[in-house]
Amino acid sequence: MNLQERAKQLQASSVLMDNREKGEIKDFLNLNLTIINYDFMSGDDGEYSIIHLAEENNLFFFGGSVITEILQQLDKEGYYDQIKKEGLPVKFTSVKSKNNRYYTKAELYPEN
């Protein structure tokens, strides 16, 4: 692979971003949603997730560290195909930390 091919590969986006607009998780807080696909990309601060929700087919979302870590673990354990087939129920909420900073919590299977 030459330099040009490698450079283009590094800047390539996820297929989950193709023909979709970027959504913001903060606009979908406190709603029961379903992750039906995900992907990972590398950035300056490490790997992060790209999420596709059943309820918003025309949007993709960048996952924060909490959902990215969850998806990485599920992916590592072989659940990718099951998530694509059945979906992964999730509810995102805004939570204030002990340091008075807000972060987005991902509650899986919120109805249970």
MITOR-29518 format. One record per residue (C-alpha): residue number from 0; residue in three letters; x, y, z. Coordinates in Angstrom, 3 decimals. Layout:
% residues N
(NUM,"ala",(X,Y,Z))
...
END
This chain:
% residues 112
(0,"met",(0.000,0.000,0.000))
(1,"asn",(1.404,3.368,-0.952))
(2,"leu",(1.189,6.579,1.080))
(3,"gln",(-1.805,7.968,-0.826))
(4,"glu",(-3.838,4.761,-0.372))
(5,"arg",(-2.989,4.604,3.326))
(6,"ala",(-3.827,8.288,3.892))
(7,"lys",(-7.230,7.837,2.228))
(8,"gln",(-7.853,4.724,4.308))
(9,"leu",(-7.102,6.615,7.527))
(10,"gln",(-9.591,9.377,6.731))
(11,"ala",(-12.313,7.001,5.582))
(12,"ser",(-15.567,7.219,7.454))
(13,"ser",(-17.784,4.424,8.667))
(14,"val",(-20.388,3.034,6.276))
(15,"leu",(-22.929,3.875,8.993))
(16,"met",(-22.299,7.534,8.177))
(17,"asp",(-23.026,7.149,4.454))
(18,"asn",(-26.202,8.924,3.349))
(19,"arg",(-27.062,9.884,6.926))
(20,"glu",(-26.821,13.139,8.823))
(21,"lys",(-25.109,13.442,12.175))
(22,"gly",(-27.491,13.355,15.108))
(23,"glu",(-26.816,14.394,18.684))
(24,"ile",(-27.450,11.944,21.538))
(25,"lys",(-28.392,14.909,23.754))
(26,"asp",(-31.465,15.416,21.559))
(27,"phe",(-32.654,11.884,22.404))
(28,"leu",(-32.149,11.768,26.173))
(29,"asn",(-34.669,9.876,28.325))
(30,"leu",(-36.151,7.974,25.366))
(31,"asn",(-36.253,4.215,24.905))
(32,"leu",(-34.175,3.586,21.789))
(33,"thr",(-32.700,0.582,19.997))
(34,"ile",(-29.144,0.301,18.700))
(35,"ile",(-29.314,-1.797,15.534))
(36,"asn",(-25.776,-1.361,14.281))
(37,"tyr",(-22.489,0.123,15.369))
(38,"asp",(-18.955,0.601,14.172))
(39,"phe",(-15.713,1.892,15.633))
(40,"met",(-13.340,4.558,14.393))
(41,"ser",(-10.057,5.847,15.728))
(42,"gly",(-9.622,9.471,16.704))
(43,"asp",(-7.098,11.624,18.527))
(44,"asp",(-8.408,10.408,21.898))
(45,"gly",(-8.633,6.736,20.963))
(46,"glu",(-11.412,4.604,19.554))
(47,"tyr",(-15.021,5.781,19.575))
(48,"ser",(-18.293,4.300,18.365))
(49,"ile",(-20.647,5.253,15.576))
(50,"ile",(-24.210,4.191,16.375))
(51,"his",(-27.257,3.570,14.203))
(52,"leu",(-30.641,3.664,15.952))
(53,"ala",(-33.788,1.925,14.691))
(54,"glu",(-35.872,4.976,15.578))
(55,"glu",(-33.740,7.407,13.553))
(56,"asn",(-32.783,5.644,10.324))
(57,"asn",(-31.629,8.860,8.628))
(58,"leu",(-29.114,9.738,11.377))
(59,"phe",(-25.866,8.398,12.790))
(60,"phe",(-24.519,9.213,16.233))
(61,"phe",(-21.040,9.402,17.716))
(62,"gly",(-20.995,7.414,20.932))
(63,"gly",(-19.325,8.781,24.024))
(64,"ser",(-16.870,6.836,26.149))
(65,"val",(-19.553,5.031,28.185))
(66,"ile",(-21.459,3.457,25.276))
(67,"thr",(-18.244,2.924,23.321))
(68,"glu",(-16.755,0.856,26.152))
(69,"ile",(-19.960,-1.187,26.455))
(70,"leu",(-20.101,-1.847,22.714))
(71,"gln",(-16.407,-2.735,22.601))
(72,"gln",(-16.925,-5.350,25.313))
(73,"leu",(-20.053,-6.789,23.685))
(74,"asp",(-18.250,-6.847,20.331))
(75,"lys",(-15.254,-8.613,21.879))
(76,"glu",(-17.628,-11.230,23.334))
(77,"gly",(-19.203,-11.877,19.915))
(78,"tyr",(-22.593,-10.138,20.202))
(79,"tyr",(-22.346,-8.014,17.036))
(80,"asp",(-24.590,-10.237,14.882))
(81,"gln",(-27.178,-10.590,17.645))
(82,"ile",(-27.311,-6.801,18.121))
(83,"lys",(-27.806,-6.317,14.372))
(84,"lys",(-30.555,-8.959,14.319))
(85,"glu",(-32.426,-8.216,17.579))
(86,"gly",(-31.308,-4.703,18.491))
(87,"leu",(-29.892,-3.471,21.798))
(88,"pro",(-32.427,-1.459,23.850))
(89,"val",(-30.883,1.624,25.436))
(90,"lys",(-31.882,4.817,27.209))
(91,"phe",(-29.413,7.702,27.361))
(92,"thr",(-29.618,10.033,30.348))
(93,"ser",(-27.587,12.997,31.518))
(94,"val",(-25.948,12.370,34.889))
(95,"lys",(-24.009,14.759,37.116))
(96,"ser",(-20.768,13.308,38.480))
(97,"lys",(-19.233,13.870,41.917))
(98,"asn",(-17.019,16.484,40.261))
(99,"asn",(-20.100,18.419,39.089))
(100,"arg",(-19.497,17.433,35.474))
(101,"tyr",(-22.233,16.000,33.293))
(102,"tyr",(-21.844,12.838,31.278))
(103,"thr",(-24.214,10.672,29.264))
(104,"lys",(-25.165,7.408,30.905))
(105,"ala",(-26.332,4.484,28.767))
(106,"glu",(-28.889,2.240,30.467))
(107,"leu",(-29.292,-1.044,28.580))
(108,"tyr",(-32.656,-2.816,28.573))
(109,"pro",(-34.312,0.108,30.391))
(110,"glu",(-37.758,-1.562,30.533))
(111,"asn",(-36.479,-4.529,32.576))
END
